[in-house]
Amino acid sequence: MVDANDSFIEITDDDGTVIKCALYDIIEFENKQYALLLEADTEEEDPEVVLMRYTEEGEESFFETIDDDEEFERVSNYIESLDVEEDIDDDNE
């Protein structure tokens, strides 16, 4: 897992801009792990969520861009379905 001492993760977007993110969650889907990162340097009420593939090799953790559009779409849809299920559970309480 991600080291609890790592408060922020810096990623570089397509334009070369470094974005500081906080790890929100790691989910497993289709035998792979994916990280949900929240943009940290923003004053937006709802910060942007960045979805990346998460892998571990030994004690090293890696965050990789998901280049396959179909894979990205499947994972995004899965995450959205989790949000809907969570909202339904909250409404029933």
C-alpha positions, 0 to 999 in steps of 0.5 A: 500500500501507499506509505502513510507518510506520503502526504502528497503525490506529484503528477505531471499532466499532458502540458507538463504542469506538476499537480499536487494530489492527495490520495483519496482511495485505492480500489480494485477492479478487474484484478488491477488496482486504481488510485483516486487522487484529489487535486490538492492545490485548488480553491475549488469546493469540489477538487478534480479527481484524477484516476490512475492505475496503481502498482507496487513493486517491492516497496515501491509504489507507482501511479500510471496514466491509463492510456487505454480509453476503454479501460479508463471508461470501464473503471470510471463507470465502475467508480460511478456505480459505487458512488450511486450505491453509496448514495442509496445506502445513505438514503436508506439510513 
